[in-house]
Structures are given as structure tokens and as C-alpha cells.
Amino acid sequence: MAIPVVAAAAAAAAAAVTLDDKFQNLDDEAVYTRVKAEAANDKALNFVVEFNLHEAFIAFNLTSDDFEQLATRKRKDDTVRWINIWSPSMQKPVVERIGAQYGFSKRLLAIMTAPALSFIKQQANTTQVSPQGSDVEKGSLSDGLGLPPPGQTQAQVLEELQIYQLVKETVNYTSIDQGKNFLCIGANWLHTRPQSRATEHSPSLLPPRHWSWLALSSDSVVVSFHETPSSEHPEDEEWSMAELVNTRANITSVLCQLSKHGAEDFERRLLSLKPVRQAMPPSDLDSNTACEGSSNLFYYLFEDYSSALPVLRTSKRELGRLYFNLTAQRDSQATARLSRSATVLAKLSVFFLPITFMTSYFSVEIPDLVEHYTPKMYWVCFAVIAGISFISLFFFSRMIEILSDVLEAWAHTAVRSTRRFVGLRVQDDRDEH
């Protein structure tokens, strides 16, 4: 009987923890340290921050019941609330609770809670292999997908989700949803690709990216949803963890700077400096401090120069290489034209050299020969010598090419034989590659 009593006591203690007890002071150094640890934790679910110019409180890993209480929780007029959800497809009740509060459309909720592309492909393969292997009454038709709508088969649902996920992976694809109480923008955000130790996998040509939604509500609440990006090397846990940290870098930067300790850490980091809380005006009756603070937070979640910097560096490096290659190609083309011109001039000089000698011979005034020279004899000699010169140009040019190749092979063989005779190591041609 002791075990049920202990379990009941533990349940009562858990029930005694209210939502207010879960909020901790973000300006506390221990809480700030936990914030940085939670950002690198792949098991983290969500967090909620409420802050103004003077104080900031944060709660981690809230349940759907906590979010139901959060909807009716009173805030000060100058307080901004930020709700962040990691992997919304794994927290469907939480997403639906937030969507019901702000009036998200059914389409937007279905997209947010849709499984990842890798899971869709796995389900599609499973459906093709064993279409009869699921029990509808037990609800095990597809884990996470639920039952298909009336008039649609499971294959059609999987196909529609797969098409949407493929479209969403397009680099420049964005989605905008607007309701009475919210504005939601979805887009691909860039992040830095970690260095991989696996040499057999070549990195993708497209920059690494992950899909996120940012929503701004009418009651000064900012909601961010971040899908878990598909890892390029899922077998490498260290690489996947580094990619997770890079994916959450901007969110972590904004979150840390909501604390006084984070503001000091990021004071000299120009690209990552995002003083959302510090820029809030003092609370008074004439200014809407919460509205301005939520707008700044929404803007700084968009602005992520530090993640785009590696892409810009890569583009600059590739453009530099392209310019160098174009310059080298232009120089090589100019050199080739110059070489062709020099070759043509050399051939013309070789062609006219025998004719020049012949003309000089006919111009010599020898008494016994000048009397026998006729114009017909000159032009016959001109035609014969010009023809022989023209044929010799092609013959000797081809013969020189053949002789150069033969002489080069003989020289290479002689050098190898000499090195072998002397006792030096002979380098094989295959060693050069």
C-alpha cells in the first residue's frame, strides 16, 4: 500500500506546481545559464518569455494545459509575451491551442502540424508495401497523420503532404497568413552548415536552411514555430548537434539578450546585437510600450545577418574565382590569337622566301643568261617554286609535330634509363595522379 501512497503524493506535488511557479527570473544568472543549455538541447519543447524594460521571466517546456491557463493569465500593460515552439509537428495539442486562441485557419494548423518530409516518405513506402496492414479502429493507420478525410484515401493525403513539403523546401518560397488578430509569415531561414568529417558525402550546393513561422498578434504577443531541419548526416550525432545549435543561433541570440547578462555578453558583437528589451521606452500613459516591444522583437527575429554571412562569403569567393577564370580565359584567348597571327606571318615569310631568292636570281645581270630570260620562263619558275613551298609548309609542319613527339618520347626513355642506371628512383606516370 506504500507505493500508491507515494505515487499519489508525487501527483499531488506535481499538481501543486502552478503556472506562475514555472516562470523564473531571466535576470538570474543560473536561469540564464539554463537558457543557453536549453537552446542546445534537442529534447527542448518550447519556452515562453514575458518581459518589459525592468524585468523578464521565462518558463520552459509547458504543456497544452499550461497554454490554456496562459491564455487567461493577466499581464502588465507594458509587458511583451514571446511564445516559441520547437518542432510543432510533435506538439499538435499545443499548436492547436495557440491557433484556437488567435484564430489560425485550419489550413495553417494542418501545415504546422504536418510531419516531416522524411516521415512522409517512410509512410508512403510503408503504405505501398503493406496497404492492408493497419487497423483503422485502433487509429494506427499512420502515426501522426490520423485518419484521412472523407472521400480521400491515405495515399492521397500522403501525396498532398509530400507535394507541399517539396514546395516548401524551395529556397525562396514564403507563405503569408493573415487573420483578424494575427499576421503569420513562413519562410526558409538560413543557418551555417557545420564542417563534416565524412569525406564520402559532398555538401549540397544550396545553402542550409530551415522552415519557421513568425506570428505577431494584436495583443502584443509574438509566436514563433520552428520545424526541425532534416539533417544531411543523421548518423553523425556530433554534426547533427552542431547543426541544431546553428539552426537555433538567432533565436538563442535574441533570447539571451532579453537578460541583463546576455546584454553584456553581446554588447560588442555588432551583427548579433539585438537590444529588444533595452530599446523599450519607459512605461507611461501616452505610449504603447508593449506594442512597440513586440514589433521590435518580431523584426529582430527576422533579422539574422550572422547566419547569412557564410553564404555571402561563399558567394564572394565563387564570384572571385569566376572573375579570375574569366580573366585567365580572356588572356589565353588573346595569347592564342597572337600565336595564330605569329604563325601566319612565319608561314608567309617561309612561303615567300624561295620566291624572293628566285626573283633575286632573275634580277642578276649575267650577259650569257640575261639574253635567254623570258617572262614565260619567270612565271613558270614562280608557279613551280610557289607550289613546292605551299606543299612543303604543310608537310614539314606535320613532320615537325611527329618528330617532336618521337624525340620527346626518346628523351623521356633516355632519362629514365639513365636514372635507372645511376640508381635513382624512377617516378612512374601513375604516381603523378
HELIX and SHEET records of a PDB file:
HELIX    1   1 ALA A    2  ALA A   16  1                                  15    
HELIX    2   2 LEU A   19  LYS A   22  1                                   4    
HELIX    3   3 GLU A   29  ALA A   39  1                                  11    
HELIX    4   4 SER A   64  ALA A   71  1                                   8    
HELIX    5   5 PRO A   88  MET A   90  5                                   3    
HELIX    6   6 LYS A   92  TYR A  102  1                                  11    
HELIX    7   7 LYS A  106  MET A  112  1                                   7    
HELIX    8   8 LEU A  117  VAL A  129  1                                  13    
HELIX    9   9 GLN A  154  LYS A  168  1                                  15    
HELIX   10  10 GLU A  237  THR A  247  1                                  11    
HELIX   11  11 ALA A  249  CYS A  256  1                                   8    
HELIX   12  12 LYS A  260  ASP A  265  1                                   6    
HELIX   13  13 THR A  289  PHE A  302  1                                  14    
HELIX   14  14 TYR A  305  SER A  363  1                                  59    
HELIX   15  15 PRO A  367  VAL A  370  1                                   4    
HELIX   16  16 PRO A  375  VAL A  422  1                                  48    
HELIX   17  17 ASP A  429  GLU A  432  5                                   4    
SHEET    1   A 8 GLN A  24  ASN A  25  0                                        
SHEET    2   A 8 ALA A  56  PHE A  60 -1                                        
SHEET    3   A 8 ASN A  46  PHE A  51 -1                                        
SHEET    4   A 8 VAL A  80  TRP A  86 -1                                        
SHEET    5   A 8 VAL A 221  HIS A 226  1                                        
SHEET    6   A 8 ARG A 209  SER A 217 -1                                        
SHEET    7   A 8 PHE A 182  LEU A 190 -1                                        
SHEET    8   A 8 THR A 174  GLN A 178 -1                                        
END                                                                             
